[in-house]
């Protein structure tokens, strides 16, 4: 976990939540860009493969609550990759900051992942991805659905349409990023949606994705070509 405070001229904070089986290090380039743009950053590590979304939301709450208290009333934004976006949705349903800003989701399977559908019964998948991996499916049980209520905050979604997984992504509805179909990144009530030419793991490092994230945090919409 890393935390940096920039100059007081732009005091808004950004919480970064990585995807399943990743770490805060994967968001390093995005974090540096946010700090250069003047945001306060909280880049969290969490046990994405050990617990379900509900338990993970409670795990990250103390750090985010402390972070928010240190912002002196400034807004708190969220930038999330893959499952990190689902975690943010669960967290915000339970512990919404008093001054919630905007939320950017990169490659988040809001409608579930067809890859998870295909692999959920395999012992190796269950052992590696843990309880949260079972919550990434497209047909969610009532318990998981209850964790993800309708959103009422400005969310911008960035999807990729290239794959670096030619075998495991076979059968995914096109276009897709190798892990999530573009259609399943969409979310009812979202403020904006954009598709860029990159794959799922590189969304957090892609220059256009980073630039569009900054645009949305500032303006509440993406820059369209």
C-alpha positions as CSV (number, residue, x, y, z in Angstrom):
1,X,0.0,0.0,0.0
2,X,1.4,3.4,-1.0
3,X,0.1,6.9,-0.2
4,X,1.3,10.2,-1.5
5,X,-0.1,13.7,-1.1
6,X,0.5,16.3,-3.9
7,X,0.3,20.0,-3.7
8,X,-2.8,21.4,-2.0
9,X,-4.1,23.0,-5.2
10,X,-5.9,19.8,-6.2
11,X,-6.7,17.9,-3.0
12,X,-9.1,15.2,-4.3
13,X,-8.1,11.6,-3.5
14,X,-8.1,8.5,-5.7
15,X,-8.4,5.0,-4.3
16,X,-6.9,2.4,-6.7
17,X,-8.2,-1.2,-6.5
18,X,-6.3,-3.9,-8.6
19,X,-7.8,-7.0,-10.1
20,X,-7.9,-10.6,-9.0
21,X,-4.4,-12.2,-8.6
22,X,-2.8,-8.8,-9.2
23,X,-1.1,-6.4,-6.7
24,X,-0.9,-2.7,-6.2
25,X,2.3,-2.7,-8.3
26,X,0.2,-3.3,-11.4
27,X,-1.3,0.2,-10.9
28,X,2.1,1.9,-10.5
29,X,2.0,3.7,-13.9
30,X,-1.5,4.9,-13.4
31,X,-0.7,6.0,-9.8
32,X,2.2,8.1,-11.0
33,X,0.0,9.7,-13.7
34,X,-2.6,10.5,-11.1
35,X,-0.1,12.0,-8.7
36,X,1.5,14.1,-11.5
37,X,-2.0,15.4,-12.3
38,X,-2.3,16.5,-8.7
39,X,-4.4,13.8,-7.0
40,X,-3.8,12.2,-3.6
41,X,-3.5,8.4,-4.2
42,X,-4.2,5.3,-2.1
43,X,-3.0,2.3,-4.0
44,X,-4.3,-0.7,-2.0
45,X,-3.2,-4.3,-1.9
46,X,-5.8,-6.8,-0.8
47,X,-6.1,-10.6,-0.6
48,X,-8.0,-11.0,-3.9
49,X,-7.6,-14.8,-4.1
50,X,-8.3,-15.5,-0.4
51,X,-11.8,-14.1,0.3
52,X,-15.1,-13.2,-1.2
53,X,-16.1,-9.7,-2.3
54,X,-18.1,-9.1,0.9
55,X,-15.1,-9.9,3.2
56,X,-12.7,-8.0,1.0
57,X,-14.9,-4.8,1.3
58,X,-14.6,-5.0,5.0
59,X,-10.8,-5.6,4.8
60,X,-10.2,-2.4,2.8
61,X,-12.5,-0.2,4.7
62,X,-10.2,0.9,7.5
63,X,-7.5,2.1,5.1
64,X,-10.0,4.0,2.9
65,X,-11.8,5.5,5.9
66,X,-8.5,6.8,7.3
67,X,-7.6,8.1,3.8
68,X,-10.9,9.9,3.5
69,X,-10.5,11.5,6.9
70,X,-7.1,12.9,5.8
71,X,-8.6,14.7,2.8
72,X,-10.2,17.5,4.8
73,X,-13.5,17.2,3.0
74,X,-12.2,16.7,-0.5
75,X,-13.8,14.2,-2.9
76,X,-12.8,10.6,-3.0
77,X,-12.6,9.0,-6.5
78,X,-12.1,5.3,-7.3
79,X,-10.1,3.8,-10.2
80,X,-10.4,0.0,-10.5
81,X,-9.2,-2.8,-12.7
82,X,-11.1,-5.9,-13.5
83,X,-12.6,-7.4,-10.3
84,X,-11.4,-4.3,-8.4
85,X,-14.5,-2.6,-10.0
86,X,-16.8,-5.2,-8.5
87,X,-15.1,-4.7,-5.2
88,X,-15.6,-1.0,-5.4
89,X,-19.3,-1.5,-6.1
90,X,-19.7,-3.7,-3.0
91,X,-17.7,-1.3,-0.9
92,X,-19.6,1.8,-2.0
93,X,-22.9,0.1,-1.3
94,X,-21.7,-0.5,2.3
95,X,-19.3,2.3,3.1
96,X,-20.0,5.2,0.7
97,X,-17.7,8.2,1.4
98,X,-19.5,11.4,2.4
99,X,-17.9,13.1,-0.6
100,X,-17.8,10.4,-3.2
101,X,-16.5,11.6,-6.5
102,X,-16.3,9.6,-9.7
103,X,-15.5,5.9,-10.4
104,X,-13.5,4.6,-13.4
105,X,-13.6,0.8,-14.1
106,X,-11.2,-0.8,-16.5
107,X,-12.2,-4.1,-17.9
108,X,-14.5,-4.8,-15.0
109,X,-16.9,-7.8,-15.6
110,X,-20.0,-6.0,-14.5
111,X,-22.1,-8.6,-16.3
112,X,-19.7,-11.4,-15.3
113,X,-17.0,-13.2,-17.2
114,X,-17.7,-16.0,-19.6
115,X,-14.2,-17.3,-18.8
116,X,-15.3,-17.8,-15.2
117,X,-18.4,-19.6,-16.4
118,X,-16.2,-22.0,-18.3
119,X,-13.7,-22.7,-15.5
120,X,-15.7,-22.3,-12.3
121,X,-16.0,-26.1,-11.7
122,X,-12.3,-26.9,-12.3
123,X,-10.4,-27.6,-9.1
124,X,-7.3,-25.7,-10.3
125,X,-9.4,-22.6,-11.0
126,X,-11.2,-22.8,-7.6
127,X,-7.9,-23.3,-5.8
128,X,-6.1,-20.4,-7.5
129,X,-8.8,-17.8,-7.7
130,X,-10.6,-18.6,-4.4
131,X,-14.1,-17.5,-3.3
132,X,-14.0,-14.2,-5.3
133,X,-13.3,-16.2,-8.5
134,X,-16.7,-17.9,-8.1
135,X,-18.4,-14.5,-8.0
136,X,-17.1,-13.5,-11.4
137,X,-19.6,-15.6,-13.3
138,X,-22.4,-14.2,-15.6
139,X,-25.2,-16.0,-13.7
140,X,-24.9,-14.7,-10.1
141,X,-26.7,-16.3,-7.2
142,X,-29.0,-14.1,-5.1
143,X,-26.3,-13.5,-2.4
144,X,-23.8,-12.1,-4.9
145,X,-26.4,-10.1,-6.7
146,X,-27.4,-8.5,-3.5
147,X,-23.8,-7.3,-3.0
148,X,-24.0,-5.4,-6.3
149,X,-27.0,-3.1,-6.2
150,X,-27.8,-0.5,-8.9
151,X,-25.3,2.4,-8.9
152,X,-26.2,6.0,-8.3
153,X,-22.8,7.6,-8.8
154,X,-20.9,8.7,-11.9
155,X,-19.1,5.7,-13.3
156,X,-17.0,5.6,-16.5
157,X,-16.1,2.3,-18.0
158,X,-13.1,1.6,-20.2
159,X,-13.1,-1.7,-22.2
160,X,-10.4,-3.3,-24.3
161,X,-11.0,-5.1,-27.6
162,X,-7.7,-7.0,-28.1
163,X,-6.6,-10.3,-26.6
164,X,-3.2,-11.8,-25.7
165,X,-4.9,-15.1,-24.8
166,X,-5.6,-16.8,-28.2
167,X,-6.5,-20.1,-26.7
168,X,-8.3,-19.4,-23.4
169,X,-10.3,-16.6,-24.9
170,X,-11.8,-18.8,-27.6
171,X,-15.6,-18.6,-27.5
172,X,-15.8,-15.2,-25.8
173,X,-18.3,-13.0,-27.6
174,X,-16.5,-10.5,-29.7
175,X,-15.3,-7.9,-29.2
176,X,-13.5,-8.8,-26.0
177,X,-10.2,-8.1,-24.2
178,X,-9.3,-11.8,-23.7
179,X,-11.0,-12.0,-20.4
180,X,-14.2,-10.0,-20.5
181,X,-16.5,-9.2,-23.5
182,X,-17.0,-5.5,-24.2
183,X,-20.8,-6.1,-23.7
184,X,-20.2,-7.4,-20.2
185,X,-18.2,-4.4,-19.1
186,X,-21.3,-2.2,-19.5
187,X,-23.4,-1.3,-16.4
188,X,-26.9,0.2,-16.1
189,X,-26.6,3.7,-14.9
190,X,-23.1,4.3,-16.1
191,X,-22.1,7.8,-17.1
192,X,-19.9,6.9,-20.1
193,X,-18.3,4.0,-21.8
194,X,-15.4,3.8,-24.2
195,X,-13.5,1.0,-26.0
196,X,-9.7,1.1,-26.7
197,X,-7.3,-1.1,-28.6
198,X,-5.7,-3.0,-25.8
199,X,-6.0,-6.3,-23.8
200,X,-7.2,-7.0,-20.3
201,X,-3.9,-7.1,-18.4
202,X,-2.6,-3.9,-20.1
203,X,-5.6,-1.7,-19.4
204,X,-3.9,-0.4,-16.3
205,X,-0.7,0.6,-18.2
206,X,-2.1,1.7,-21.5
207,X,-1.4,5.4,-22.3
208,X,-4.8,6.0,-23.8
209,X,-6.6,4.3,-20.8
210,X,-4.6,6.4,-18.4
211,X,-5.3,9.6,-20.3
212,X,-9.0,8.8,-20.5
213,X,-9.1,8.0,-16.8
214,X,-7.8,11.5,-16.0
215,X,-10.3,13.1,-18.4
216,X,-13.2,11.3,-16.7
217,X,-12.1,12.1,-13.2
218,X,-12.0,15.8,-14.2
219,X,-15.0,16.1,-16.5
220,X,-17.3,13.1,-15.8
221,X,-17.1,11.9,-19.4
222,X,-14.5,10.5,-21.7
223,X,-12.8,12.3,-24.6
224,X,-14.4,10.9,-27.8
225,X,-12.5,10.8,-31.1
